[in-house]
């Protein structure tokens, strides 16, 4: 796993672009903010879709 090329755009609840992070950081980001609006990108990870 390790893909520096995998970039994910992070958008907050207001629809503002927070920044672009690596796909590996997405998991940590979701854990910190499970209420984040959407994670847009090729990976298309479902926000809060980890089912907790």
N, CA, C and O atoms as a GROMACS GRO file, in nm:
protein
  208
    1UNK      N    1   0.086  -0.116   0.000
    1UNK     CA    2   0.000   0.000   0.000
    1UNK      C    3   0.088   0.118   0.000
    1UNK      O    4   0.192   0.081   0.055
    2UNK      N    5   0.096   0.215  -0.027
    2UNK     CA    6   0.180   0.322  -0.025
    2UNK      C    7   0.167   0.394  -0.149
    2UNK      O    8   0.249   0.364  -0.236
    3UNK      N    9   0.085   0.480  -0.173
    3UNK     CA   10   0.077   0.544  -0.299
    3UNK      C   11   0.083   0.690  -0.283
    3UNK      O   12  -0.012   0.752  -0.235
    4UNK      N   13   0.194   0.748  -0.323
    4UNK     CA   14   0.204   0.894  -0.315
    4UNK      C   15   0.118   0.957  -0.422
    4UNK      O   16   0.082   1.074  -0.412
    5UNK      N   17   0.086   0.880  -0.524
    5UNK     CA   18   0.009   0.935  -0.636
    5UNK      C   19  -0.140   0.941  -0.603
    5UNK      O   20  -0.216   1.010  -0.670
    6UNK      N   21  -0.179   0.867  -0.500
    6UNK     CA   22  -0.321   0.865  -0.463
    6UNK      C   23  -0.354   0.990  -0.381
    6UNK      O   24  -0.326   0.996  -0.262
    7UNK      N   25  -0.413   1.088  -0.446
    7UNK     CA   26  -0.446   1.211  -0.376
    7UNK      C   27  -0.597   1.223  -0.360
    7UNK      O   28  -0.672   1.188  -0.451
    8UNK      N   29  -0.640   1.271  -0.246
    8UNK     CA   30  -0.783   1.283  -0.220
    8UNK      C   31  -0.816   1.426  -0.180
    8UNK      O   32  -0.751   1.484  -0.094
    9UNK      N   33  -0.918   1.481  -0.243
    9UNK     CA   34  -0.961   1.616  -0.208
    9UNK      C   35  -1.052   1.610  -0.087
    9UNK      O   36  -1.148   1.532  -0.085
   10UNK      N   37  -1.025   1.691   0.013
   10UNK     CA   38  -1.106   1.691   0.135
   10UNK      C   39  -1.197   1.813   0.136
   10UNK      O   40  -1.152   1.926   0.125
   11UNK      N   41  -1.327   1.787   0.149
   11UNK     CA   42  -1.424   1.896   0.151
   11UNK      C   43  -1.497   1.895   0.286
   11UNK      O   44  -1.541   1.790   0.332
   12UNK      N   45  -1.510   2.011   0.348
   12UNK     CA   46  -1.576   2.017   0.478
   12UNK      C   47  -1.728   2.023   0.462
   12UNK      O   48  -1.780   2.016   0.350
   13UNK      N   49  -1.797   2.036   0.574
   13UNK     CA   50  -1.943   2.034   0.570
   13UNK      C   51  -1.998   2.149   0.487
   13UNK      O   52  -2.107   2.138   0.430
   14UNK      N   53  -1.924   2.258   0.480
   14UNK     CA   54  -1.972   2.375   0.406
   14UNK      C   55  -1.943   2.365   0.258
   14UNK      O   56  -1.980   2.453   0.180
   15UNK      N   57  -1.876   2.258   0.219
   15UNK     CA   58  -1.846   2.242   0.078
   15UNK      C   59  -1.717   2.312   0.039
   15UNK      O   60  -1.686   2.328  -0.079
   16UNK      N   61  -1.643   2.355   0.139
   16UNK     CA   62  -1.517   2.424   0.111
   16UNK      C   63  -1.404   2.323   0.098
   16UNK      O   64  -1.401   2.223   0.170
   17UNK      N   65  -1.314   2.348   0.008
   17UNK     CA   66  -1.201   2.258  -0.011
   17UNK      C   67  -1.101   2.279   0.102
   17UNK      O   68  -1.037   2.384   0.112
   18UNK      N   69  -1.088   2.177   0.187
   18UNK     CA   70  -0.996   2.188   0.301
   18UNK      C   71  -0.853   2.169   0.254
   18UNK      O   72  -0.762   2.239   0.298
   19UNK      N   73  -0.834   2.074   0.164
   19UNK     CA   74  -0.699   2.050   0.113
   19UNK      C   75  -0.694   1.917   0.041
   19UNK      O   76  -0.794   1.848   0.027
   20UNK      N   77  -0.574   1.883  -0.003
   20UNK     CA   78  -0.557   1.756  -0.074
   20UNK      C   79  -0.459   1.670   0.005
   20UNK      O   80  -0.345   1.711   0.029
   21UNK      N   81  -0.503   1.553   0.046
   21UNK     CA   82  -0.418   1.466   0.126
   21UNK      C   83  -0.399   1.332   0.057
   21UNK      O   84  -0.469   1.301  -0.040
   22UNK      N   85  -0.306   1.254   0.106
   22UNK     CA   86  -0.282   1.123   0.047
   22UNK      C   87  -0.389   1.025   0.091
   22UNK      O   88  -0.447   1.041   0.199
   23UNK      N   89  -0.416   0.926   0.011
   23UNK     CA   90  -0.522   0.831   0.040
   23UNK      C   91  -0.497   0.760   0.173
   23UNK      O   92  -0.592   0.723   0.242
   24UNK      N   93  -0.371   0.742   0.208
   24UNK     CA   94  -0.339   0.672   0.333
   24UNK      C   95  -0.380   0.755   0.454
   24UNK      O   96  -0.403   0.701   0.562
   25UNK      N   97  -0.388   0.886   0.436
   25UNK     CA   98  -0.426   0.974   0.546
   25UNK      C   99  -0.577   0.987   0.561
   25UNK      O  100  -0.627   1.038   0.661
   26UNK      N  101  -0.649   0.939   0.460
   26UNK     CA  102  -0.795   0.951   0.462
   26UNK      C  103  -0.854   0.878   0.582
   26UNK      O  104  -0.944   0.930   0.649
   27UNK      N  105  -0.803   0.759   0.610
   27UNK     CA  106  -0.854   0.680   0.723
   27UNK      C  107  -0.838   0.756   0.854
   27UNK      O  108  -0.930   0.758   0.936
   28UNK      N  109  -0.724   0.818   0.873
   28UNK     CA  110  -0.701   0.895   0.995
   28UNK      C  111  -0.794   1.015   1.001
   28UNK      O  112  -0.845   1.051   1.108
   29UNK      N  113  -0.816   1.076   0.885
   29UNK     CA  114  -0.901   1.195   0.879
   29UNK      C  115  -1.044   1.159   0.916
   29UNK      O  116  -1.111   1.233   0.987
   30UNK      N  117  -1.091   1.044   0.865
   30UNK     CA  118  -1.228   1.000   0.894
   30UNK      C  119  -1.243   0.973   1.042
   30UNK      O  120  -1.347   1.003   1.101
   31UNK      N  121  -1.141   0.916   1.104
   31UNK     CA  122  -1.148   0.885   1.246
   31UNK      C  123  -1.158   1.013   1.328
   31UNK      O  124  -1.226   1.017   1.431
   32UNK      N  125  -1.092   1.117   1.281
   32UNK     CA  126  -1.096   1.245   1.353
   32UNK      C  127  -1.227   1.318   1.328
   32UNK      O  128  -1.284   1.379   1.420
   33UNK      N  129  -1.276   1.311   1.204
   33UNK     CA  130  -1.399   1.383   1.172
   33UNK      C  131  -1.491   1.292   1.094
   33UNK      O  132  -1.492   1.295   0.971
   34UNK      N  133  -1.568   1.213   1.164
   34UNK     CA  134  -1.659   1.120   1.098
   34UNK      C  135  -1.775   1.195   1.034
   34UNK      O  136  -1.849   1.139   0.952
   35UNK      N  137  -1.791   1.321   1.070
   35UNK     CA  138  -1.905   1.397   1.018
   35UNK      C  139  -1.866   1.479   0.896
   35UNK      O  140  -1.940   1.568   0.854
   36UNK      N  141  -1.748   1.450   0.840
   36UNK     CA  142  -1.707   1.530   0.725
   36UNK      C  143  -1.796   1.502   0.606
   36UNK      O  144  -1.838   1.388   0.583
   37UNK      N  145  -1.824   1.603   0.531
   37UNK     CA  146  -1.923   1.593   0.424
   37UNK      C  147  -1.887   1.485   0.322
   37UNK      O  148  -1.956   1.383   0.314
   38UNK      N  149  -1.783   1.503   0.248
   38UNK     CA  150  -1.748   1.407   0.144
   38UNK      C  151  -1.599   1.402   0.120
   38UNK      O  152  -1.527   1.499   0.142
   39UNK      N  153  -1.554   1.285   0.074
   39UNK     CA  154  -1.414   1.274   0.031
   39UNK      C  155  -1.417   1.250  -0.118
   39UNK      O  156  -1.458   1.142  -0.163
   40UNK      N  157  -1.377   1.347  -0.194
   40UNK     CA  158  -1.383   1.332  -0.338
   40UNK      C  159  -1.249   1.288  -0.394
   40UNK      O  160  -1.143   1.330  -0.346
   41UNK      N  161  -1.254   1.206  -0.496
   41UNK     CA  162  -1.129   1.159  -0.555
   41UNK      C  163  -1.152   1.030  -0.633
   41UNK      O  164  -1.263   0.978  -0.635
   42UNK      N  165  -1.049   0.980  -0.696
   42UNK     CA  166  -1.061   0.857  -0.773
   42UNK      C  167  -1.100   0.741  -0.683
   42UNK      O  168  -1.177   0.653  -0.723
   43UNK      N  169  -1.047   0.741  -0.561
   43UNK     CA  170  -1.076   0.632  -0.467
   43UNK      C  171  -1.223   0.634  -0.428
   43UNK      O  172  -1.282   0.528  -0.406
   44UNK      N  173  -1.281   0.752  -0.420
   44UNK     CA  174  -1.422   0.765  -0.388
   44UNK      C  175  -1.462   0.692  -0.261
   44UNK      O  176  -1.556   0.612  -0.262
   45UNK      N  177  -1.392   0.718  -0.152
   45UNK     CA  178  -1.424   0.652  -0.026
   45UNK      C  179  -1.553   0.710   0.031
   45UNK      O  180  -1.568   0.832   0.038
   46UNK      N  181  -1.646   0.625   0.072
   46UNK     CA  182  -1.771   0.672   0.131
   46UNK      C  183  -1.745   0.734   0.267
   46UNK      O  184  -1.683   0.671   0.353
   47UNK      N  185  -1.792   0.854   0.289
   47UNK     CA  186  -1.769   0.921   0.417
   47UNK      C  187  -1.841   0.846   0.529
   47UNK      O  188  -1.961   0.823   0.521
   48UNK      N  189  -1.768   0.809   0.632
   48UNK     CA  190  -1.828   0.738   0.744
   48UNK      C  191  -1.881   0.602   0.703
   48UNK      O  192  -1.972   0.549   0.768
   49UNK      N  193  -1.827   0.546   0.598
   49UNK     CA  194  -1.877   0.417   0.549
   49UNK      C  195  -1.809   0.299   0.614
   49UNK      O  196  -1.829   0.184   0.574
   50UNK      N  197  -1.728   0.327   0.715
   50UNK     CA  198  -1.658   0.218   0.783
   50UNK      C  199  -1.753   0.140   0.873
   50UNK      O  200  -1.718   0.030   0.917
   51UNK      N  201  -1.870   0.192   0.901
   51UNK     CA  202  -1.971   0.119   0.978
   51UNK      C  203  -1.933   0.098   1.121
   51UNK      O  204  -1.899  -0.013   1.160
   52UNK      N  205  -1.938   0.203   1.202
   52UNK     CA  206  -1.909   0.187   1.344
   52UNK      C  207  -2.033   0.219   1.424
   52UNK      O  208  -2.031   0.211   1.547
   0.00000   0.00000   0.00000
